[in-house]
């Protein structure tokens, strides 16, 4: 990844620190949700194995490449921004462990979103090359971010039941519209252009109308045919295999400590 700020300079410590913070927080979010799964009777090992085997679902956005520092900014601004819109509503979900996890996750995602927006602001107000990098990142991430809310309400298989059980509190289309209405003025502030020629404000509804989403792309990605699906799963398999000795060593050490304490 070209992790520079749109120049030929070497990576800065601030940039390394930002990415390290992202990774640490997002790994923690995964642990919160796996813990919630354990309350339903599925062990963490089972959940991880299903992910590695390609059976478990995960957000479609993770199957897109990240090739520049601006992509990091756009992901923080747009992807975490979309996640916040979705997850704030889930703080009121009927499933307690999930709702409680969302409270902490939303706080951390808000920080990521602000970081991402700050990166985009810096680039948009920088050199011509930096602003172009920011625009290209917005062009790349915008539509996949809209897809994060899932298929349209009329096409969603599980939404009706989830709404009836109050697992979901707002529909996919309602959340998507909320995100668009929130984000368009932010893009205008940055001086960047949303890559949608059909985007316009509707005075009658008080919302932004936007163009059609490429649902063929969405379904291709969630069925394993996105730009990085195979690469992402292979990275997870490799990490699991190469890190197995760490897990074994930690368990052996814990057992040794228990035996010493019991002696």
GIBEL-V304769 format. One record per residue. N is the residue number from 1. OMEGA is omega in degrees with one decimal (none if undefined). Layout:
n->N omega->OMEGA
n->N omega->OMEGA
This chain:
n->1 omega->174.0
n->2 omega->-173.7
n->3 omega->176.4
n->4 omega->-177.8
n->5 omega->177.5
n->6 omega->179.6
n->7 omega->177.8
n->8 omega->-177.7
n->9 omega->176.1
n->10 omega->177.1
n->11 omega->-180.0
n->12 omega->177.3
n->13 omega->177.3
n->14 omega->180.0
n->15 omega->177.1
n->16 omega->179.9
n->17 omega->179.7
n->18 omega->-179.0
n->19 omega->178.2
n->20 omega->178.2
n->21 omega->177.9
n->22 omega->-175.6
n->23 omega->-178.6
n->24 omega->-179.2
n->25 omega->-177.4
n->26 omega->175.3
n->27 omega->177.3
n->28 omega->178.3
n->29 omega->177.5
n->30 omega->179.1
n->31 omega->177.8
n->32 omega->-174.8
n->33 omega->174.7
n->34 omega->176.3
n->35 omega->176.5
n->36 omega->177.5
n->37 omega->-179.7
n->38 omega->178.1
n->39 omega->177.4
n->40 omega->174.9
n->41 omega->178.6
n->42 omega->-177.5
n->43 omega->178.4
n->44 omega->179.0
n->45 omega->178.0
n->46 omega->-178.7
n->47 omega->179.9
n->48 omega->179.9
n->49 omega->177.6
n->50 omega->176.4
n->51 omega->-178.7
n->52 omega->179.8
n->53 omega->180.0
n->54 omega->-178.5
n->55 omega->-177.4
n->56 omega->177.5
n->57 omega->172.1
n->58 omega->-173.0
n->59 omega->-177.7
n->60 omega->-174.9
n->61 omega->-176.7
n->62 omega->179.9
n->63 omega->175.7
n->64 omega->-176.4
n->65 omega->175.0
n->66 omega->-169.3
n->67 omega->-179.4
n->68 omega->176.9
n->69 omega->177.6
n->70 omega->176.4
n->71 omega->177.0
n->72 omega->178.3
n->73 omega->-179.1
n->74 omega->178.2
n->75 omega->177.7
n->76 omega->-177.8
n->77 omega->-172.1
n->78 omega->-175.4
n->79 omega->177.4
n->80 omega->174.7
n->81 omega->176.7
n->82 omega->179.1
n->83 omega->179.7
n->84 omega->179.7
n->85 omega->-179.4
n->86 omega->-170.9
n->87 omega->175.3
n->88 omega->177.2
n->89 omega->-178.1
n->90 omega->172.9
n->91 omega->178.5
n->92 omega->179.5
n->93 omega->-177.1
n->94 omega->-179.2
n->95 omega->-170.6
n->96 omega->-178.5
n->97 omega->179.4
n->98 omega->-179.9
n->99 omega->-179.1
n->100 omega->176.9
n->101 omega->-177.4
n->102 omega->-178.6
n->103 omega->179.9
n->104 omega->-179.8
n->105 omega->-178.5
n->106 omega->178.4
n->107 omega->-178.4
n->108 omega->178.3
n->109 omega->177.8
n->110 omega->177.1
n->111 omega->179.2
n->112 omega->-178.7
n->113 omega->178.7
n->114 omega->176.1
n->115 omega->-179.6
n->116 omega->179.8
n->117 omega->178.6
n->118 omega->176.7
n->119 omega->-179.7
n->120 omega->178.4
n->121 omega->179.2
n->122 omega->-179.5
n->123 omega->-177.6
n->124 omega->179.7
n->125 omega->-179.4
n->126 omega->-179.6
n->127 omega->177.5
n->128 omega->179.4
n->129 omega->179.6
n->130 omega->178.9
n->131 omega->177.4
n->132 omega->176.8
n->133 omega->178.8
n->134 omega->-179.9
n->135 omega->179.4
n->136 omega->177.9
n->137 omega->176.5
n->138 omega->178.7
n->139 omega->-176.9
n->140 omega->-169.2
n->141 omega->-171.7
n->142 omega->-175.0
n->143 omega->174.0
n->144 omega->177.1
n->145 omega->177.4
n->146 omega->179.1
n->147 omega->-177.8
n->148 omega->-178.1
n->149 omega->178.1
n->150 omega->-177.3
n->151 omega->177.9
n->152 omega->-175.1
n->153 omega->-177.5
n->154 omega->-179.3
n->155 omega->-175.4
n->156 omega->-174.9
n->157 omega->-170.3
n->158 omega->-171.8
n->159 omega->-175.1
n->160 omega->179.4
n->161 omega->-179.8
n->162 omega->178.0
n->163 omega->-179.8
n->164 omega->178.9
n->165 omega->-179.3
n->166 omega->170.0
n->167 omega->171.3
n->168 omega->-179.4
n->169 omega->176.3
n->170 omega->-177.8
n->171 omega->178.5
n->172 omega->-176.6
n->173 omega->177.4
n->174 omega->-179.9
n->175 omega->179.5
n->176 omega->179.4
n->177 omega->178.0
n->178 omega->179.5
n->179 omega->179.9
n->180 omega->-179.1
n->181 omega->-179.2
n->182 omega->-168.0
n->183 omega->-177.1
n->184 omega->178.0
n->185 omega->177.6
n->186 omega->177.6
n->187 omega->178.4
n->188 omega->178.1
n->189 omega->179.2
n->190 omega->-175.9
n->191 omega->179.1
n->192 omega->-175.5
n->193 omega->174.0
n->194 omega->-175.4
n->195 omega->-178.7
n->196 omega->-178.5
n->197 omega->-179.0
n->198 omega->-176.6
n->199 omega->176.5
n->200 omega->179.7
n->201 omega->-179.7
n->202 omega->-176.7
n->203 omega->-179.1
n->204 omega->-177.3
n->205 omega->-176.2
n->206 omega->-179.7
n->207 omega->174.8
n->208 omega->170.0
n->209 omega->179.2
n->210 omega->-173.3
n->211 omega->-178.2
n->212 omega->177.9
n->213 omega->179.4
n->214 omega->-176.7
n->215 omega->174.5
n->216 omega->177.4
n->217 omega->-179.7
n->218 omega->-177.4
n->219 omega->176.2
n->220 omega->-178.8
n->221 omega->-176.0
n->222 omega->175.9
n->223 omega->171.4
n->224 omega->-175.8
n->225 omega->177.3
n->226 omega->-177.1
n->227 omega->-172.7
n->228 omega->-177.2
n->229 omega->-176.6
n->230 omega->179.5
n->231 omega->-178.9
n->232 omega->-179.0
n->233 omega->178.5
n->234 omega->177.7
n->235 omega->178.9
n->236 omega->178.0
n->237 omega->-178.9
n->238 omega->179.7
n->239 omega->179.6
n->240 omega->-177.8
n->241 omega->-176.1
n->242 omega->179.8
n->243 omega->-177.4
n->244 omega->-177.9
n->245 omega->178.0
n->246 omega->178.5
n->247 omega->179.7
n->248 omega->179.6
n->249 omega->179.6
n->250 omega->178.8
n->251 omega->179.1
n->252 omega->179.2
n->253 omega->179.4
n->254 omega->178.2
n->255 omega->179.3
n->256 omega->180.0
n->257 omega->178.1
n->258 omega->179.8
n->259 omega->177.8
n->260 omega->-180.0
n->261 omega->-178.9
n->262 omega->-176.9
n->263 omega->none
